[in-house]
Amino acid sequence: MYPRKILEYMEGFLISKTVFTSCELGVFDVLLAAERPLSAEEISQAVGASLDGMQRLLAACTGLQLLNTHWDNRQVFYSNTEQSRVFLTRSSPLSLYQSIQYSSRTIYLCWHYLTDAVREGRNQYEKAFGVSSKDLFQALYRSDEEMVKFMHLMNSIWNICGKDVVTSFDLTPFKVICDLGGCSGALAKQCTLAYPECTVTIFDLPKVVRVSREHFVTEADQRIGFQEGDFFKDSLPVADLYILARILHDWTDERCIELLCRIYKVCKPGGAVLLVEALLNEDGSGPLTAQLYSLNMLVQTEGRERTGAQYAALMAASGFTNIQHHLTGKIYDAVLGHKET
């Protein structure tokens, strides 16, 4: 017997840190800008790294199939694979660079305290960053820099996954949409692209709205507007459809029902609420990504990932009916519940 899987799991963090470091140093960006294969010496000089360290990093990236190698006169040169060019370079419209930065500098640090999180049953912001998590989003947005990093994370995710979730159901009947906790506006943009007759209001905290207006949503996005507020405390806009994308997984069942009840009260008759979450299988057997995300919710938030039936129960307890869920086959899925006419 050879413990191949266990050894792979033991060393999984080495892969993550190799990807994180390559992005942070700008390896993929240098190769993109060069428009030709480069040697380890050229790359190391461009990013200000040691030649020996860079040779080892490039070899690991090659083993991970993130780089191609080209041999000329017994010297090796490197270029980006197609996936690295599309997803790991900063300038790409589908770049995961900001998401990787957040994983490296925030999530990775929280996971140092996973053992404590499991023992205590609560998030670990105080140990990881020295800040109280009594107010969850005060902890998540503990500085303007951290808030912008989080917004870039959400932006990169919805640039890749947004179209799949907003087209999981035909949302054409819903002309007035409110994206609660809409953050950078990336999902709102996907809605306006998929449904040309709709308008979307992003409802979020005042400082999030300010940054979104400054950095993410432009005047060209004419069908996207903003309203500032706290969705647990302030009046919600009247709409045909409310979107909660990666919102309910932050909160306990009780808080989820509280928010859904607030939405139900202001939702127009015949309107609906669309949840976007990583759904667990009904028997809890997977997918592995959602199981790991649920651990991350323990480390970082007050919530958890749930099954489609569990989300349906929360929606039903808040008054919504005709609840359906759709699996996209990717990370995020959709659940739609209606308010009767």
Number of C-alpha atoms within 10 A of each C-alpha: 3 6 7 9 8 10 10 12 10 10 10 11 12 13 14 14 15 16 19 21 16 18 21 17 17 19 23 24 21 19 22 18 9 11 10 11 19 18 18 23 15 16 26 21 12 14 15 11 13 13 15 11 11 22 16 12 18 24 16 17 19 17 11 12 14 21 24 17 18 14 11 7 5 7 10 14 20 22 24 26 16 12 12 20 21 16 18 28 25 18 13 14 12 19 21 23 22 24 20 22 20 18 19 17 13 19 16 17 16 21 19 14 16 20 12 15 19 13 8 11 13 18 26 26 22 13 14 17 13 10 14 14 19 11 8 17 13 13 20 17 17 15 11 12 10 16 20 19 20 21 26 22 20 21 24 22 20 22 17 16 18 21 16 18 26 24 16 16 15 10 19 13 13 18 16 18 26 27 25 23 22 28 26 27 28 22 27 28 21 19 26 19 13 16 18 11 14 18 20 26 22 25 24 22 18 14 14 22 24 14 17 22 16 10 12 17 20 11 8 7 13 11 16 21 17 20 16 18 19 15 16 14 9 10 13 21 19 16 23 22 27 28 23 21 25 16 16 24 24 20 18 14 18 10 15 21 21 15 17 23 19 18 26 20 14 16 22 18 14 13 23 27 26 23 26 23 24 26 27 23 16 12 7 13 10 14 14 12 13 23 20 13 17 21 19 21 19 23 27 25 23 20 23 21 25 21 19 22 17 15 25 22 16 19 25 18 14 20 18 23 16 13 20 15 21 16 16 15 8 11 15 22 23 24 24 25 22 24 21 13 7
